[in-house]
Amino acid sequence: MPAVDIPGSKSITARALFLAAAADGVSTLVRPLRSDDTEGFAEGLVRLGYRVGHTPDAWQVDGRPQGPALAEADVYCRDGATTARFLPTLAAAGHGTYRFDASPQMRRRPLGPLTRALRDLGVDLRHEEAEGHHPLTVRAAGVEGGEVVLDAGQSSQYLTALLLLGPLTRGGLRIRVTDLVSVPYVEITLAMMRAFGVEVVRDGQVFEVPAGGYRATTYAIEPDASTASYFFAAAAVTPGREVTVPGLGSAALQGDLRFVEVLRRMGAEVDVAADRTTVRGTGVLRGLTVNMRDISDTMPTLAAIAPFASGPVRIEDVANTRVKECDRLEACAENLRRLGVDVATGPDWIEIRPGTPLPDVGIKSYGDHRIVMSFAVTALRTPGLTYDDPGCVRKTFPGFHEAFAALGATT
């Protein structure tokens, strides 16, 4: 079939917006993701006083190494975890009083380890309601720097936020990490910081970030590998179907592209070239046990195709999926049980046994874009599936249903 045009990476777009805002000069971000999350991030920058210009294929950001242009701002972070975690960190490097709030869904998600680390660095940060959750206020006076200890076992975004902050501090940062999940996302951060002129030195679980700021640049956003996983999975579950995603290949920054290796282990044909990846369904889909700690955003994709495998599919070390937009591990288990599939779960694992999903079932989305997009793959071989909130895909891919319908899915 023709190549599938996947929107830009959410993770890369959010990091690029932070880096561009912090850099000295005007940066151009080419083919950024335009979705509810990233538009919310850009809007948050504007609320803080940064200038963000939009053209059809790019965003231009006028960087301010000294921090937000405004001395006071009220920022609504919508549902975006990167917005809710990165923008207060960026604001801390400036001078002023900045209040941040978020949607009820995002208010439930934790950021305590990050805000504790910021306080340890001398930032005046106060949570208005539940400790470690939005809303919060930052009374910023710049950040001196120094050494800080961080637990990033719930989310690598805590570490990314501090890494991004490092060059904006007066003396640099030394971050000692006690636990870390989703390591590939940290690798994305380090590579992007390098593109904006900053080299981080890593020694095991210790990260040395120099002071000195960022250089503005032109940065091209690669397609979103997590979003591509639904299209690759669609090929794997359909004998003879082939899906190619241009712009995602062996040079890709995103660890979630490793999902295709899981599909290869299950029996799909996979070809990863320098600038594109192709998956082809062979009619074989074997069960397996797989550790998805580092690619946990693709756990729901695998769970959604697991019933079609010839043996059990066991996904391990994914405790952090319980603190995403919803408890994704339980959301997958609940929907699979609705479909009549035999599922067992534990604190950090899910095991799905083969079975033919029941038709005409209502999928409960929990307001989570990844649950809807994952079960759209199940719908390729299961007639009559419906969703209670199909529109929640606008968080990362507003045109998902139309793009997936081109695969022959009924969404």
C-alpha positions in Angstrom: 0.0 0.0 0.0 1.1 3.6 -0.3 3.3 5.1 2.4 1.5 6.4 5.5 2.1 10.0 6.5 2.5 10.0 10.3 2.4 13.4 12.1 5.5 14.7 13.8 6.6 13.3 17.2 4.8 14.7 20.2 7.9 14.1 22.4 10.3 15.8 20.0 8.0 18.7 19.3 7.6 19.5 23.0 11.4 19.3 23.6 12.0 21.5 20.5 9.6 24.1 21.7 11.4 24.3 25.1 14.8 24.4 23.5 13.8 27.1 20.9 12.3 29.2 23.7 15.4 29.0 25.7 17.9 29.5 22.9 19.6 32.7 21.9 18.0 33.7 18.6 15.1 32.6 16.4 14.7 28.9 15.8 12.6 27.3 13.1 10.8 23.9 13.9 10.0 22.1 10.6 6.9 19.8 10.4 6.0 20.1 14.1 3.1 18.0 15.4 -0.1 20.1 15.4 -2.3 18.6 18.1 -4.1 19.5 21.3 -0.9 18.8 23.4 1.6 20.7 21.3 -0.8 23.6 20.5 -1.2 23.8 24.3 2.5 23.9 24.8 3.0 26.7 22.2 0.0 28.6 23.8 1.7 28.3 27.2 4.9 29.8 25.8 2.9 32.7 24.4 1.2 33.2 27.8 4.7 33.5 29.3 5.6 36.2 26.8 7.5 34.2 24.2 6.9 35.0 20.5 5.8 31.9 18.5 5.0 32.4 14.8 3.1 29.8 12.7 3.4 29.0 9.0 1.8 26.0 7.3 4.9 23.7 7.7 6.9 25.3 10.5 6.9 27.3 13.8 9.3 30.1 14.5 10.2 30.7 18.1 12.0 33.9 19.3 14.2 32.6 22.1 14.8 34.3 25.4 17.7 32.9 27.3 16.8 35.2 30.2 13.4 33.6 30.6 9.8 34.6 30.2 9.1 38.2 28.9 6.3 38.7 31.4 6.7 39.1 35.1 3.4 37.5 35.8 1.4 34.8 33.9 -1.3 32.3 34.4 -0.8 29.2 32.2 -3.3 26.4 31.5 -1.5 23.2 30.5 -4.6 21.4 29.2 -4.0 17.6 29.2 -0.3 17.8 28.2 2.2 16.1 30.6 5.2 17.6 28.8 3.5 21.1 29.0 2.7 20.6 32.7 6.2 19.4 33.6 8.4 21.4 31.2 6.9 24.9 31.3 7.1 25.4 35.1 10.7 24.3 34.9 11.4 26.7 32.1 9.7 29.5 34.0 11.9 28.8 37.1 14.9 30.1 35.1 13.3 33.5 34.7 12.2 36.2 37.1 8.5 36.6 38.0 5.5 34.9 39.4 3.9 32.1 37.3 0.9 30.0 38.0 0.2 26.8 36.3 -3.0 24.6 36.2 -4.2 21.7 34.1 -7.2 19.6 33.2 -8.7 17.3 35.8 -7.0 14.3 34.1 -3.6 16.0 34.2 -4.1 17.2 37.8 -4.3 13.6 38.8 -0.9 12.8 37.2 2.1 13.1 39.5 5.0 15.5 39.3 6.2 15.4 42.9 9.7 14.1 42.2 10.3 17.0 39.7 9.0 19.7 42.0 11.0 18.3 45.0 14.1 18.5 42.8 13.3 22.1 41.8 12.9 23.0 45.5 16.2 21.4 46.3 17.7 23.7 43.7 16.2 26.7 45.6 13.2 27.3 43.4 10.2 28.8 45.3 7.4 26.5 44.1 4.1 25.9 45.9 1.4 23.4 45.2 -2.0 25.0 45.8 -4.0 21.8 46.5 -2.6 18.3 46.5 1.2 18.2 47.1 3.0 17.0 44.0 0.1 17.9 41.6 -1.2 20.9 39.7 -2.1 23.7 40.3 1.2 25.2 41.3 2.9 28.6 41.5 6.6 29.3 40.8 8.1 32.5 42.2 11.1 32.6 40.0 14.4 34.3 40.6 16.7 32.3 38.3 18.3 29.0 39.3 21.9 28.9 40.7 22.5 25.2 39.8 24.5 22.6 41.7 23.8 19.0 42.5 20.4 17.4 42.8 19.1 13.8 43.4 16.1 12.7 41.3 13.9 9.7 41.3 12.7 9.3 37.6 11.2 5.8 38.2 7.6 7.1 37.4 8.5 9.2 34.4 11.6 10.1 32.4 10.0 13.5 31.8 11.2 14.6 35.3 14.8 14.0 34.2 14.3 15.6 30.8 12.9 18.7 32.4 16.0 19.1 34.7 18.4 18.3 31.8 16.7 21.0 29.7 16.9 23.5 32.6 20.6 22.8 33.2 22.1 25.2 30.6 19.9 28.0 31.9 21.3 27.8 35.4 24.1 30.1 36.5 26.5 27.3 37.4 25.3 24.2 35.6 23.6 21.1 37.0 24.8 17.7 38.2 21.8 15.3 38.3 22.1 12.0 40.2 19.3 9.7 39.2 18.2 6.9 41.7 15.8 5.2 39.3 14.9 5.7 35.6 12.2 4.5 33.3 11.8 5.0 29.5 15.6 5.5 28.9 15.2 6.1 25.1 13.2 9.3 25.8 16.3 10.6 27.7 18.4 9.7 24.8 16.1 11.9 22.6 16.6 14.8 25.0 20.4 14.5 25.0 20.5 14.3 21.2 18.3 17.4 20.8 20.3 19.4 23.4 23.3 18.6 21.3 21.5 20.0 18.2 21.0 23.2 20.1 24.6 23.4 21.1 24.8 21.7 24.5 26.8 18.5 25.3 25.7 16.6 28.4 28.3 14.3 30.0 26.8 11.1 31.4 28.5 8.7 33.8 26.1 5.9 34.6 23.2 7.5 36.5 24.9 10.9 36.9 24.4 13.7 34.3 26.6 16.7 34.1 24.9 19.7 32.3 27.0 22.7 31.6 25.8 26.3 32.0 26.1 28.7 29.0 22.7 28.4 27.3 21.5 27.2 23.9 22.1 28.2 20.3 19.1 28.8 18.0 18.8 26.5 15.0 16.5 25.0 12.4 15.2 21.7 13.6 13.2 19.1 11.6 10.7 17.0 13.6 10.6 13.3 12.8 7.3 11.4 12.6 5.9 10.1 15.8 7.0 6.5 16.4 4.4 5.8 19.0 1.7 6.8 16.6 3.3 4.7 13.8 3.0 1.7 16.0 -0.8 1.4 15.3 -0.1 1.3 11.5 2.7 -1.2 11.9 0.5 -3.4 14.1 -2.3 -3.1 11.5 0.1 -4.7 8.9 1.2 -7.4 11.3 -2.4 -8.6 12.0 -3.4 -8.7 8.4 -1.8 -11.3 6.1 -0.4 -9.6 3.0 -0.8 -6.1 4.2 2.2 -3.8 4.0 2.7 -0.4 5.7 5.7 1.9 5.1 6.4 5.0 7.2 8.8 7.4 5.6 11.1 9.5 7.8 11.4 6.8 10.5 14.4 4.6 10.0 17.6 3.4 11.5 18.6 7.0 12.2 15.4 7.8 14.2 15.8 9.3 17.7 12.7 7.6 19.1 13.0 4.4 21.0 9.4 3.5 20.3 10.5 2.4 16.8 11.8 -0.7 18.6 8.2 -1.8 18.7 8.7 -3.2 15.2 11.3 -5.7 16.6 8.5 -7.0 18.8 6.4 -7.5 15.7 9.3 -9.2 14.0 9.6 -11.7 17.0 5.9 -12.4 16.6 6.3 -13.3 12.9 5.9 -10.1 10.8 8.4 -9.2 8.1 10.2 -6.0 9.1 12.5 -3.9 7.0 14.2 -0.9 8.7 16.1 1.3 6.1 18.0 4.5 6.8 14.9 6.7 6.2 11.9 4.5 6.3 10.4 1.4 8.0 8.2 -1.2 6.4 6.1 -4.0 8.2 4.4 -6.8 6.3 1.9 -9.2 7.6 2.8 -12.9 7.0 -0.3 -14.6 8.5 1.9 -15.7 11.4 1.5 -14.0 14.8 3.2 -15.9 17.7 2.8 -15.3 21.4 5.8 -14.0 23.4 7.0 -12.6 26.7 8.5 -9.1 26.3 9.9 -6.4 28.6 8.4 -3.1 27.5 9.8 -0.8 30.2 11.6 1.4 27.7 8.9 1.4 25.1 5.8 1.4 27.4 3.8 3.8 25.3 3.4 1.0 22.8 2.2 -1.5 25.4 -1.5 -0.8 24.5 -0.8 -1.4 20.8 0.7 -4.9 21.6 -2.2 -5.7 24.1 -4.7 -4.8 21.4 -3.3 -7.3 18.9 -2.4 -10.0 21.4 -5.7 -11.9 21.1 -4.8 -12.8 17.5 -1.5 -14.4 18.5 -1.2 -18.2 18.5 0.0 -18.3 22.1 -0.1 -16.1 25.2 1.4 -12.6 25.1 2.9 -11.5 28.4 4.1 -7.8 28.7 6.4 -7.2 31.7 7.9 -4.2 33.6 5.3 -1.6 32.7 4.2 -0.3 36.1 4.7 3.3 34.8 1.8 2.8 32.4 -0.5 3.0 35.4 0.3 6.7 35.8 -0.3 7.9 32.2 -3.4 9.6 30.9 -5.2 6.7 32.7 -4.2 3.4 34.2 -3.4 2.0 30.8 -2.6 -1.5 32.1 -6.1 -1.8 33.7 -7.8 0.0 30.7 -6.4 -2.6 28.3 -7.4 -5.5 30.6 -10.9 -4.1 31.0 -11.5 -3.6 27.3 -10.1 -7.0 26.4 -12.3 -8.6 29.0 -15.3 -6.8 27.4 -14.2 -8.4 24.2 -14.4 -11.9 25.8 -10.6 -12.3 26.0 -8.9 -14.1 28.9 -6.5 -11.6 30.7 -4.5 -11.7 33.8 -2.7 -8.7 35.4 -0.2 -7.9 38.2 1.4 -4.8 39.5 3.6 -4.3 36.5 2.5 -7.0 34.0 -0.4 -8.1 31.8 -0.8 -11.5 30.1 -3.3 -12.0 27.3 -4.4 -15.4 26.0 -5.4 -16.1 22.4 -9.1 -15.8 21.6 -11.5 -14.3 19.0 -12.8 -10.9 20.3 -16.5 -10.5 20.4 -18.1 -8.2 17.8 -20.2 -5.1 18.5 -18.5 -4.2 21.8 -18.2 -0.6 23.2 -14.6 0.2 24.0 -14.1 2.4 27.1 -11.5 5.1 26.2 -10.9 6.6 29.6 -10.3 9.8 27.7 -6.9 8.3 26.6 -5.9 8.7 22.9 -3.7 5.7 23.0 -6.5 3.4 24.1 -8.7 4.4 21.2 -5.9 4.2 18.7 -4.8 0.8 19.9 -8.2 -0.8 19.8 -8.7 0.6 16.3 -6.2 -2.1 15.3 -8.3 -4.7 17.0 -11.3 -3.4 15.0 -9.5 -4.4 11.8 -10.5 -8.0 12.6 -13.5 -7.4 14.9 -16.6 -5.9 13.4 -18.8 -3.3 15.2 -16.4 -1.9 17.8 -17.4 1.6 19.0 -15.7 4.1 21.3 -17.2 6.3 24.0 -14.8 9.2 23.2 -13.4 8.8 19.7 -12.4 12.5 19.6 -9.8 12.1 22.3 -7.3 11.2 19.6 -6.9 15.0 18.9 -4.4 15.0 21.8 -1.7 13.7 19.4 -3.3 12.9 16.0 -6.5 14.8 15.1 -6.8 13.1 11.7 -6.2 9.6 13.1 -9.6 8.1 12.2 -9.5 9.3 8.7 -5.9 8.0 8.2 -6.8 4.7 9.7 -10.0 4.3 7.6 -7.7 4.3 4.6 -6.4 0.9 5.9 -9.9 -0.4 5.7 -10.7 -0.1 9.3 -14.2 0.8 10.5 -13.7 3.4 13.2 
